[in-house]
């Protein structure tokens, strides 16, 4: 009895496993590269109930003696300003700054 069909089947399954692994890795890379709003959940106590509030952050970098907006917070209608009100401690410093809560009509 020839072993060739078994060897071919095992080889094809190994190739399939590698392709599935590559596809999963690419999906993870895509997820990591998709920009998302910077949100932080904060637990609070409001009117006798526990609540979860969401705070949005913008990301700022100190380059060439000025603050530059690197990532907006993602809230509709938010301009993510003004820049941090202190000078940077070193060139390339990165900070996140909480944006004001969106205004509700």
Secondary structure, 3 states (H helix, E strand, C coil): CCCHHHHHHHHHHHHHHHHHHHHHHHHHHHHHHCCCCEEEEEEEEECCEEEEEEEEEEEEEEECCEEEEEECCCCCCCCCCCCCCCCCCCCCCEEEEECCCCCCC
